[in-house]
Amino acid sequence: MESPKDIRIADFAYELPDERIAKYPLAERDASQLLVYDHGTISHRHFRDLPALLPEGSLMVMNNTRVIQARLHFRKETGALIEVFCLEPAVPHDYVLMFQQTRHCTWHCLVGNAKKWKEGPLCRSISVDGRPLTLRVERVSAAEDPALSAAPRGETLVCFEWDDDDVTWAQVLDACGELPIPPYLNRKTEASDLQTYQTVYSKVKGSVAAPTAGLHFTPAVLEAIDQRGIERAELTLHVGAGTFKPVKSERIEGHEMHSEWIYVPRRVVEALIRHKGECTAVGTTSVRTLESLYYIGKKIMAHPDATESQLRVGQWEPYEAEETDEQSSLPPLRAIIEWMDRNHIDALHTATQIIIAPGYHYHIVRRMITNFHQPQSTLLLLVSAFVGGDRWKDIYRYALDHDFRFLSYGDSSLLMP
């Protein structure tokens, strides 16, 4: 397998005029345009046509994460405005426990205007379901608490405290947090975004960005998918702010991928096995999770007693693994089921840092539904690896020439290489 480390990100540039970036979604989600790439042929449809384009009786896998209102603002006595952007739970580290937490919690955060907040707490008064309370935030050091791990570079550990035993952290965020829409929209979050920047099947709170390929689905499209006998399965990958992190290094080797938390129920792995280890993936987050399963299963095959923390998939792991003639995804998937049986659990909780770039061999994903991505982004590398060679250029040239809308609120594509 060719290593992607020497790939020049400049080779994945294209001209994207600002007017082609969709600042708002369409009024009807499934009215968006759908570019279909089918074995080298490009055609032009609408998203509501999707069910008829997929094989009857196939499997579709979707990411059911839900975007949280992760931005909080505090005003210092000097008047300086400080933004605290919650990225990932620190204590408790588990997402489910975090949103049930009362009184206090700690997050890995990005801090805006950090130079104005060097020390001391910040406070603001809020109301939760008519109950007034005070929310207090303070920077903390990992050295102060053995339960804390050091914040990654550029991030800050922030402790939140509020004076009400009956109010959960989920309620606090809903009361005073702001939904973090993508920075390239160049506008403030509006009330409509609270609905339109969530998929209709979102369930599990934790993301700071939406899995945008799923934004086009409507109940009618989902019903049509069911009527074609297409099985739907849901997993969870909580999208981090790193999804917007630009590649600043000249070569991919210098870019550090963000690690993201994944949750894969047993029934998803079983569904993949029933469908011979193949599926249609909705969005790049589902793609990264599904392809990570292959390497997780390979780890279990080599180390049957591995713990969940040992099953994390590293950035370059797929390119360092020794591949054999047997490339079927079924043995690794069956190994995951056997590992669950041995550990008496019904879901896999771990993390992935996988980077998918030209030179990568796809093991599970056979069809991909995805939006049109930013120039020189890791998501564009993932698409390039899927369609092969420079075919992504033909796809994006067609989209630009036929007035497709780009990025999070833009149009979609169905890729079947």
N, C-alpha and C positions, 0 to 999 in steps of 0.2 A: 504494500500500500504506500502510495506517495505521501510524504509528509507535507502538510500545508504550511509549515513554519516559514518557508521562504516565499510564500505568496505576497506580492506587492499589493497593498490595499488600493493604490492608485489605479490598478487595472480594473477596479470595480466602481469606477466613477461614471456618472452620467448626468446630463443637464436636467435639473428638476426646477422649472420656474415656480415661483411662489404661488402663482395663481392656480397651479395644478394640485396644490395641497388642499385637501378638503378641510375647511375650518369648522364645518358643521355636518352632521349626518343628513341623509335624505329623510323626508317625512315618513316614508315607508321603507323599512329596513330591507326587505327583499326586492325592492325596485332597483337596487344597485346593479351596476353592470358586472358581468362575469366573463372574464377572459378564459377560454378553454384551450389548454395546450394538450393535445391528444396525439401522442406518438409523432411529434414533430409538426403537426398541423395546428394552426391557430384559428379559432373561431370566436364569435362575439355573441354572447347570450345575456340573460339576466339571472340574478341569483335565484329567483323563484323557479327557474328551470333546473336547478341543481339535482333534485331527486331523480329525474329521468336520465341524467347523465351518469349516474353511479350504477355499478352492477347490482342486480337484484340479489338479495340474500347475502350481501357483503357486510362488513363491519365498519362502523364509523366511531372514532374515539374523539372525545371533546374534553376541554379543560373547564371544569365548573367553578373555578376560583371567582371570588367576588372582590371588587376593588373597594378598599376602605378609604375613609375620609382622613387621609394620613397627614395632611398639613395643618399645623396649629400655629396661631400667631399670638405673640405676647408683646405688650408695650412696656418698655422700661420707664422708670420715673423721669428719665431724661428726655423721653419722647421717642427714643429709638425703637423701631419695629424689628422684632426678632422672629424669624420663622423656624419652627422645629418640624422637620419632615421625618416621620417614623418609617424606617426601612424594614427592620426585622426584629422580632422579639429577642430580648436578652434574658430577662427573668420575669416570669417563667418563660422558658425557651419554646415550649409547645404552643402553637397558635390557638388551639381550642381552649386550653387553660388560660391563655393570655386574655382572651376576650371575655372570659368569665370572671377575671380578677376584680377584686374590690380593694379600695383604699390606696393601693400603690402598684407600680410595675416599672420595669426598666426596658428601654429600647435602644437599638443601634439607630442613630439618627444623623441626618445632614442638618446643619445649622446655617441658616441664612443670616447675613450681617453678624457673623460670629465675632468679629473684632470688637463689637459693641457689647458683647456679653462674655466677659473674661472670668467672672466669678459671681458667686451668690445666686440665690433663687430668683425666679420670676413667677409672678402670680397673676391670675385673672379670675374674675367672677363669672360663673356660667349658670345656666338653669337647665336641669334635666327633668323633663316631664313635670315642670312647674316647681321643682325642688331647687332652691338656690344652694350653690356650693362653691368652694374655692378650689381651683386647680393650680397646683404648684409644681414647678419644674426646676431641676437642678442638675448640672453636669456632675458626673461621678467618674471615678477612676477605677479600673479593673483591680487595682492593687488594694482598694478599700473593701472588696468583698470577694472571697474565694469562689463564690458561685458565678461570678462574672468572667467572661472572656474578653480580652482586649478588643476594642473596636477596630475594624479594618481601617486602612489608611484613608484619611479624608472624612471618616465618620466619627461621631461623638456618642458616648454612652450618656443617656439622659434618663433620670429617674422622675416619674410622674407620681404625684400624691394628690388625693382629693378627700375631703372630709365628710364622707357619707358611706356607711357600711352597706347600704342597700343598692348602691349604684355601681354597675359594672363598667369596665373599661370600654366595652362595646357601646354602652350608652353615652359615655363621655365623648367618644369620637363622633358619634352620630349627632351629639348636641352642639359641638363647637369645632369639629374638624372640617376641612375643606377637601373636596375630591381633587386629586392631583391629575389634571389632564396633561397631555404631552406638551413639552415646552415649545415645540415647533408650531403649535397652533397660534402662538403669539396673541393670546387673549386670556382673560380671566375665566375661571370656572363659572358657569351659569347654572341656574336651577334645573334647566332641562338636561344638563349633563348627568345629573344624579340618576336619571333613567336611561338616557341614550348611551352612556359610557359603561353600561353593564350588559352582558349577554342575557337573553331571556331565560337561560338555564343556569345562571350564576347562583351558587349556594354557599360556598365555603369562604368566609372572610379571610383576607390576608394579602391580596395584591396591592401594589401601588401603581399598577398600570393594567389596562384591560387586555385580555387575549383577543385582539381586535378582529381576527378572522371570524370569530363567533358572533360579532355584532350584527351580521346580516341575517341571522336566523330569526324566523318568526314562528309562532305556534302552527301556522298553516304549513310552512315548509317542513317542520318537524313531523307533522301529521302525514304529509306526503311521503316522507322518508320511511316512516313506519309502515305505510300502506304498500311500499315496494318490498317489504320484508327485509329492510336493511336494519341490522341490529345496532343500537346505540349504546355506547359504554362511556362512563365518565371517570376521569382521574383528576387530580389536582396538582398543579404547579403554581405556586404563588410568585407572580411576576415581580421582580425587583426593579429598582430605579436603574440598575445596570443595563436594562434593556435599551436605554437611550444613550448609554455610554459610547461616545465616538471612538473609533480606532485612530489613535494619535501616532502610533508607531508606523514607520515606513513598511515594515514587514509584520505579518501576523504573529510571528514569534514573540514580538514585544508587547502584545495585547493580552491583558489578564481578563479572562471571562469572570463574570459574577457567578457566585454559587447560589442555587435556588432550591428551596425545599419542595419535595415532591411526596405525594400520597397516592398510592396505587392500591385500590381494593383487590382482594383475591378474585372477585368476579370479572374484573377487567382482564387479568392474566388468563383466567379460564376461557373467556370469550376469544382472546387471541389464539389460544391453543385450538379451540373449535374451528377457527377460521384459518388454520394452517400457518399461524404466525404472521398474518398479513392483514392490513387494514387501510382505511382512509383516515388521515389525521387532519383535524380541524385546527390549523394554526401552528406556528413554529414552536410554541410552548409544548403542545401535545407531541410534536415531532421529537423534541429534545428529550422529553420524558420517555416516550416509547423506545427510542433508540438507546437510551440509557439502560432500559430493562435488559437488553441483550448483554451488555457488559456486566450488569449486576448478576445476571444468571451465570455468566462465565466465571465470575469471582466465586460464586457459591459452589460451582462445580469443582473449582480448585481448592476451596476452603469451606467445606460444608458447615463448619461451626462459626462462620463469620458473624459478627454483630452488625446491627444496622449502621452504626457509625463507620464500620469497615467497608460497607457497601457503597459509600459515596463514590461517584464517578468523577475522576479528575479531568482537567481540560484536555490533556494530550493522550489520555489513556487509550482511546481507540486506535491511535496511530502507533502506539508502543506495544500493543497486544500482538502476540504471535497468532496469526490466522492459519487455520488448517483448511483442507479441501472441503470439510464439512461446514458449510456456511448457514445451514438451516437455523432459524431462530427457535425452533421447537425444543431442542434439548435445554438451552438456557431458561426458557420459560417454564418448562416442567421442573427444572431445578429450583426455581423460585417457589413454586407450589409446594414442593417437598420441604423446602426450608421453612415455609409458613407452617406446615404441618408439624415439623419438629419443634418449632418455637410456640406453637399453639396461638397463633395470631391470624387475623383475617385481612390484614393490610400491610403494605410495605411503606414505612416512613424513612426517608433518607434524603440525600441532596445530590444534585448534579451540577457539574461545572463544564459539561461537555461542550466542545466547539465543533461544529459541523462545517467543513469547508471542502473545496475541491480536493479530491484524493480520498474522501470518505466513502465507504461502501455502506449503503443503506441495507438494513437487515429486516425491518418490520414494516416501515411505511412504504406503501405502493402508490398511493394517491394523496395529494396534499391540497388543502384549501387554505389560501393565504392571501393577504392584502399585498399592496405594492410598497416596497421598503425603501428606506433612505439610501442615497448613494454612499458607498464606502462603509457599509454597515455589516456586522457579522450575520445579520439576517439575510442579506443579499448573498453572502458566501454560502449560507445554508441552501438557498434556492438554487444557486449555481451548481452546487454539488449534486442536487437532486435531478436537475434536467440535463446536466452534463455539458462540459466545454463552455463555449461562449453563447449557448442557446438562450441564456437569460437576456442577452442583449437584444435578440429578436423579439422576445416576449415584451420587454420594457419599451422597445421602439414602437411596437404595435400599440401598446397601451397609450403611449404619448401621442401617437398619430391619430388615435381614435377617441380622444377626449375622455379617457379614463381618469378618475379622481384618485389621488395618491394618499398614502399613509393611513393613520388610525381610523379616520372617519371616511376614508375613500372606498373605492370599489375593490372587487375581489378577483381571484383567479382560481381555477381548478387545474392542477398540474398532474398529468398522467404520462410520464415519460416512457 
